[in-house]
Amino acid sequence: GEDVKPFTPEKTKEIVMSLQQPAVFCNMVDDWPALHWNVKYLSAVLEGRTIQFRLGLKTVDLVPQFETNCSYVEATLEEFLAWSCGQPSCLSGPFSCYDYSKYWAYADYKYIARIFEDKPEVFQDVRWSDFGFPGRSGKESTLWIGSEGANTPCHLDSYGCNLVLQVQGRKRWHLFPPGDTSFLYPTRIPYEESSIFSKVNISNPDLKRFPEFRNSTAHVVTLSPGQVLLVPRHWWHYVESIDPVTVSINSWIELDADHEARVEEAITRMLVCAIKSAENPSDGDLWLNPTEVEATSHEINLQYLNKAVSAYLKCQKTSVSGQARSSSAGAEQRTNALCKRRRREVGCEPEGCTLLTQDCSTPKAEELQKIPFGPYLIQVLPQSHKTNVMGAVAVESDGRDLLHENEGEHFGKLPCKRKRLLMINDCETAAHQMDSDCSPCTPQTALSTNDLLDSLVNPRVVSLVAQLLLERMRV
């Protein structure tokens, strides 16, 4: 007989838009052609086209390995696959300077609409309509291809929630609720719009520098092929590839709360750019994430802020008149017109909590009872003891077993071309830079500009400033 999915699109969307804790959907994508998107298949589809890979060191240090500390190469998926398998042909290719035993490679944030722009038929291999978002396909999705050890530094996304399909290999997700924000020592350096990074290296935390991290509660899950992870709004996440080759597909879902978040991001951009641009540049101060390329001017940032405030107030006015809840199709049309990386233009924020430090992510008991948890929707539960960050909880690939202890990733444009990063061609220089940049910071005797910024653009402070600005505009 015909396969029947465990949830209808309407029910799945209801879960996605209401559930405020991470969960894994099982048996929802069995008929998706995208499940065949392993690296070998994608290599044949791309027909020798090169894509950019970020390379990082496998050695575990006390500080996160941000994108500013990585090297970058252009390579084909065939060359990546040969390198990840240790084939001799890599001795002369783009990965020749990077020993597989010492480095990992990550082709991350690759917009499917961009890399397959000449093959639009592949967009339909991804069917987010099954999750209640009609019309959303691979064109509104992002592709991630990594080797063992490839990781994304711990961060939270300012906008939307996230649906992640695992296609090949397994990835381990370390998730922390919004209420743990202060325990994760948020920073905006390196600066990237919509990403708030943690100073803590989740895989090897420096508890002397960051003692409050002991109070954090990790929700850890190992995502297997065919499973879809829901990352709710403002949940911190550190992601690592644990198999030789991994492939994931994700889509960021716009939420009503994003308009106020855009105001907060505009305030942050203005402050960071103004203060860091006024500082005398130093050789090692790579404060802009590679995706940002250059600091925008004060005039542009002020325009950005005014547009964000106007959009928020317009949406609030519409909400009062009873027309704020637009259809998801209309929201997606607006999204396709204005976005950057994972930034989404969406509806407005309802009255309620806005501070990240308030734990607004924990649903009430009666709300959880309405969620159909079971073999096809599995909660990602907190670990039994805190800060044991290397322990993990796994979901079996068939989705029928409960979680058990396992041994052992705007106000712009979407889809958009990610800005090209500076290539580091001198392999010896790249390795040296990565070694030096990733070393623990030496104790400082005086406050730095970054110390000031960590306080000035702390999420709690920016949220308060945004509320004061919006109150001023309402008056």
C-alpha positions in Angstrom: 0.0 0.0 0.0 0.9 3.7 -0.2 3.2 5.0 2.5 1.4 7.2 5.0 3.5 9.8 6.8 3.0 10.0 10.6 1.8 13.6 10.5 -0.1 15.6 8.0 1.5 18.8 6.7 -1.0 20.9 8.7 -0.2 19.0 11.9 3.6 19.1 11.3 3.5 22.9 10.8 1.6 23.3 14.0 4.3 21.4 15.8 7.1 23.3 14.2 5.5 26.7 14.9 4.5 25.9 18.5 7.2 23.5 19.9 9.8 25.5 21.8 12.2 22.6 22.5 14.3 20.6 20.0 12.8 17.4 18.6 13.5 14.9 15.9 11.0 14.0 13.2 11.3 10.4 11.9 9.7 8.7 8.8 8.7 12.1 7.3 11.0 12.2 4.3 11.2 8.6 3.1 10.0 9.5 -0.4 12.2 12.6 -0.8 14.6 12.3 -3.8 17.0 14.4 -1.7 17.7 11.4 0.4 19.9 10.2 -2.5 22.0 13.3 -2.3 25.3 11.7 -1.1 28.5 13.3 -2.1 29.1 10.9 -5.0 25.7 11.7 -6.4 26.1 15.4 -6.0 29.6 15.3 -7.6 28.0 13.8 -10.7 25.3 16.4 -10.8 27.7 19.3 -10.4 29.9 17.9 -13.2 33.2 19.2 -11.9 32.1 22.5 -10.7 34.2 23.8 -7.7 32.8 25.0 -4.4 34.5 26.6 -1.5 35.6 24.6 1.5 36.5 25.9 5.0 39.4 24.0 6.6 40.0 23.8 10.3 42.4 22.0 12.7 41.2 18.8 14.4 43.2 19.6 17.5 40.9 20.6 20.3 41.9 23.9 21.9 40.3 25.9 24.7 38.9 28.6 22.4 36.4 28.1 19.5 37.8 27.8 16.0 35.9 30.7 14.4 35.6 31.1 10.6 38.2 34.0 10.9 40.7 31.4 12.0 40.3 29.0 9.1 41.8 28.4 5.7 39.7 28.2 2.5 40.2 26.3 -0.8 38.2 25.9 -4.0 37.7 22.2 -4.9 35.3 19.8 -6.7 33.3 17.3 -4.7 35.3 14.6 -6.4 38.5 16.0 -5.0 36.9 16.4 -1.6 35.7 12.8 -1.6 39.2 11.5 -2.6 40.8 13.6 0.1 38.4 12.4 2.8 39.1 8.8 1.7 42.9 9.3 1.8 43.5 8.7 -1.9 47.0 9.4 -3.3 45.5 11.7 -6.0 45.1 14.3 -3.3 48.9 14.8 -3.1 48.7 17.4 -5.9 45.2 18.7 -5.6 43.7 21.7 -3.7 43.8 19.7 -0.4 47.5 18.7 -0.9 48.6 21.0 1.9 46.1 19.7 4.4 46.8 16.4 6.0 43.4 14.6 6.5 44.5 13.4 9.9 45.1 17.0 11.1 42.4 18.9 9.2 38.7 18.8 8.6 36.9 20.4 5.6 33.4 22.0 5.5 31.4 23.3 2.5 28.8 25.1 4.6 26.1 27.6 3.9 25.9 26.6 0.2 22.6 27.9 -1.2 21.1 25.2 -3.3 19.5 27.8 -5.5 23.0 29.2 -6.3 25.1 26.0 -6.8 22.3 24.4 -8.9 21.2 27.5 -10.7 21.6 25.8 -14.1 19.7 22.7 -12.8 16.5 24.1 -11.2 14.8 20.7 -11.5 16.8 19.5 -8.5 15.0 22.0 -6.3 12.0 19.7 -6.2 14.0 16.9 -4.6 13.5 18.8 -1.3 9.8 18.9 -0.2 9.3 21.1 2.8 5.6 21.2 1.8 5.4 17.9 3.8 6.2 20.1 6.9 3.3 22.5 6.1 5.2 25.0 4.0 3.8 24.8 0.5 6.1 26.0 -2.2 9.2 25.7 -0.1 11.8 23.4 -1.8 15.5 23.2 -2.3 15.4 26.7 -3.7 14.9 28.0 -0.1 17.3 25.6 1.4 21.0 25.3 2.2 23.5 22.5 1.7 26.2 21.4 4.1 29.0 18.9 3.2 31.7 18.1 5.7 34.4 15.6 6.7 34.8 14.0 10.1 35.5 16.7 12.7 34.0 19.5 10.7 32.1 21.8 13.0 30.2 25.0 13.5 31.1 27.1 16.5 28.4 27.4 19.2 26.0 30.2 18.3 22.4 31.1 18.2 20.5 32.4 15.2 18.7 35.7 15.8 16.0 35.0 13.2 13.6 32.1 12.7 13.7 28.4 13.6 15.5 25.7 11.7 14.6 22.4 10.1 17.6 20.2 9.3 17.5 17.0 7.2 20.4 14.6 7.6 21.2 12.9 4.3 24.6 11.2 4.6 26.6 10.3 7.7 25.8 11.5 11.2 26.1 14.8 13.0 26.1 15.5 16.7 24.1 18.5 17.9 24.8 20.1 21.2 21.8 22.4 22.0 21.3 24.9 24.9 18.1 26.7 25.7 17.8 30.5 25.5 17.7 30.7 29.2 21.4 29.5 29.2 22.6 32.6 27.3 24.5 34.2 30.2 26.2 30.8 30.9 27.5 30.7 27.3 29.3 34.1 27.4 27.8 35.6 24.2 30.0 37.7 22.0 29.5 39.6 18.7 33.2 39.3 17.8 33.6 38.0 15.1 30.7 40.0 13.9 28.1 38.5 11.6 24.6 39.6 11.3 22.1 37.2 12.8 24.7 35.1 14.6 25.5 35.5 18.3 28.6 33.4 19.1 29.6 31.8 22.3 33.1 32.3 23.7 33.1 28.8 25.1 34.6 25.9 23.1 31.8 23.4 23.8 34.0 20.4 23.0 36.7 21.6 25.5 35.4 24.3 27.8 37.8 26.5 29.7 36.0 26.5 33.1 38.6 28.8 34.6 37.7 31.6 32.2 34.0 30.7 31.9 33.0 29.2 35.2 29.3 29.9 34.7 29.3 27.4 31.8 28.9 24.7 34.6 25.4 25.9 35.0 24.4 25.3 31.4 22.2 22.3 30.4 23.1 20.6 27.1 20.5 18.8 25.0 22.6 16.5 22.8 21.4 14.4 19.9 23.1 12.4 17.1 21.2 13.0 13.9 21.1 10.1 11.4 20.2 10.0 7.7 16.5 10.4 7.1 15.8 12.3 10.3 14.8 15.9 10.5 15.8 18.1 13.5 13.8 21.1 14.7 16.0 23.8 16.2 13.6 26.2 17.9 14.1 30.0 18.0 17.1 31.2 19.9 18.4 27.8 20.9 22.2 27.7 21.0 23.8 25.0 19.0 27.3 23.5 18.3 27.3 21.0 15.5 30.0 18.4 14.6 30.4 15.8 11.9 31.2 12.4 13.4 31.4 10.3 10.2 34.0 10.5 7.4 31.5 12.3 5.1 28.3 14.1 6.0 25.6 15.9 4.0 22.8 17.9 5.5 20.0 20.2 4.1 18.3 22.9 6.1 15.8 25.6 5.8 15.2 28.6 8.1 11.5 29.2 8.9 10.4 32.8 9.4 8.7 33.6 12.6 6.5 36.5 13.9 9.2 37.5 16.3 11.8 38.3 13.7 10.8 41.9 13.1 11.9 43.0 16.6 15.0 40.8 16.2 15.9 42.8 13.1 15.7 46.0 15.0 18.1 44.5 17.6 20.5 43.3 14.9 20.5 46.8 13.3 21.4 48.4 16.6 24.2 45.8 17.1 25.6 46.4 13.6 25.7 50.2 14.1 27.5 49.9 17.4 30.0 47.2 16.4 30.9 48.9 13.1 31.2 52.4 14.7 33.5 51.3 17.5 35.6 48.7 15.7 36.1 51.0 12.7 37.3 53.8 15.0 39.9 51.5 16.5 43.4 51.3 15.1 43.5 48.0 13.2 45.9 45.4 14.4 47.3 42.4 12.5 45.4 39.8 14.5 42.1 41.6 15.0 39.9 39.8 12.5 36.6 41.1 13.9 34.5 40.7 10.8 33.3 37.2 10.0 34.3 36.3 6.4 30.6 36.5 5.4 30.6 40.2 6.1 33.7 41.1 4.1 33.7 44.9 5.0 32.2 47.2 7.6 29.3 49.2 6.4 29.2 53.0 7.0 27.4 54.8 9.7 25.0 56.3 7.2 24.1 52.9 5.7 23.7 51.4 9.2 21.4 54.2 10.2 19.2 53.6 7.2 19.2 49.9 8.0 18.0 50.7 11.6 15.3 53.0 10.3 14.0 50.4 7.9 13.9 47.8 10.5 12.0 50.0 12.9 9.6 51.1 10.2 8.9 47.5 9.2 8.3 46.5 12.9 5.9 49.4 13.5 4.0 48.8 10.3 3.6 45.2 11.2 2.4 46.2 14.7 -0.2 48.5 13.1 -1.4 45.7 10.9 -1.6 43.4 13.8 -3.8 45.8 15.7 -6.2 45.9 12.8 -6.4 42.1 12.8 -4.5 41.5 9.6 -1.1 40.6 10.9 -1.3 36.9 10.4 -0.5 36.6 6.7 -0.5 33.2 5.0 2.8 31.3 4.9 2.8 31.6 1.1 2.8 35.4 1.4 5.5 35.3 4.0 7.6 33.1 1.8 7.2 35.5 -1.1 8.5 38.3 1.1 11.3 36.1 2.3 12.5 35.3 -1.2 12.8 39.0 -2.0 14.7 40.1 1.1 17.2 38.0 2.9 20.9 37.4 3.6 22.5 34.2 4.5 19.9 32.9 6.9 18.2 36.2 7.4 14.4 36.1 6.8 11.9 38.9 6.4 8.8 37.8 8.3 5.9 38.9 10.4 6.0 40.9 13.7 6.6 40.1 17.3 3.7 39.6 19.6 3.8 41.2 23.0 5.7 39.1 25.5 9.2 38.2 26.4 12.1 39.4 24.3 15.2 39.0 26.5 17.3 36.0 25.6 18.1 35.4 29.2 14.5 34.8 30.1 13.8 31.1 29.6 10.8 31.5 27.3 11.7 28.3 25.5 10.3 25.8 28.1 6.7 25.0 27.2 4.2 24.5 30.0 3.3 20.9 31.0 -0.2 21.2 29.5 1.3 22.5 26.2 3.7 19.5 26.1 0.8 17.1 26.6 -0.7 18.4 23.3 2.5 17.6 21.4 2.3 14.0 19.8 5.7 12.8 21.1 6.3 9.1 20.3 8.3 7.0 17.8 7.9 9.6 15.1 8.5 12.8 17.1 11.2 12.4 19.7 12.2 15.0 22.3 15.8 15.9 22.5 16.1 15.7 26.3 18.6 17.4 28.6 21.5 15.4 29.7 21.2 13.8 33.1 24.2 15.8 34.4 25.4 19.2 33.4 28.4 20.2 31.3 29.2 16.7 30.3 29.4 18.1 26.8 31.1 15.2 25.1 28.4 12.7 26.1 25.7 12.4 23.5 22.1 11.2 23.1 21.4 9.3 19.9 18.2 8.7 18.0 18.1 5.4 16.2 17.8 5.8 12.4 14.5 3.9 12.2 13.0 6.3 14.7 11.4 3.6 16.8 13.6 3.6 19.8 13.6 6.2 22.5 16.6 8.4 23.1 19.4 6.6 24.8 23.0 7.5 25.8 25.4 7.1 23.0 28.8 5.7 23.7 31.6 7.8 23.8 23.9 26.9 11.4 18.0 39.0 7.9 17.7 42.1 6.2 19.1 41.6 2.7 18.6 39.1 0.0 17.8 35.3 -0.4 18.9 33.2 -1.9 22.1 35.1 -2.2 25.6 34.6 -3.3 27.8 34.2 -0.2 30.6 36.7 -0.4 33.8 35.2 -1.5 36.4 34.7 1.2 40.0 35.6 0.9 41.9 32.5 -0.1 45.0 31.5 1.9 47.3 30.0 -0.7 50.4 29.6 1.3 49.7 26.4 3.1 52.6 26.8 5.5 51.4 30.3 6.4 47.8 29.1 6.8 48.7 26.3 9.2 50.9 28.7 11.2 48.1 31.3 11.4 45.6 28.7 12.5 47.9 27.4 15.2 48.6 30.9 16.5 45.1 32.2 16.3 43.6 29.2 18.1 46.0 29.5 21.1 44.4 30.5 24.4 44.3 34.2 25.1 46.8 35.5 27.4 45.5 37.2 30.6 44.9 40.9 30.0 45.6 43.6 32.5 43.4 46.3 30.9 40.0 46.3 29.3 40.0 46.0 25.5 37.5 47.3 22.9 36.1 43.8 22.6 35.5 43.7 26.3 33.5 46.9 26.1 31.5 45.5 23.1 30.7 42.3 24.9 28.9 44.3 27.5 27.5 47.0 25.2 26.0 44.7 22.7 25.1 41.9 25.1 21.7 40.5 24.0 20.0 41.8 27.2 21.3 45.3 26.7 20.4 45.4 23.0 17.0 44.1 23.7 16.3 46.9 26.2 17.7 49.5 23.8 15.4 48.2 21.1 12.4 48.4 23.3 13.3 52.0 24.3 13.7 53.0 20.6 10.4 51.5 19.7 8.6 53.2 22.5 10.1 56.5 21.4 8.8 55.9 17.8 5.4 55.0 19.1 5.2 58.3 20.9 
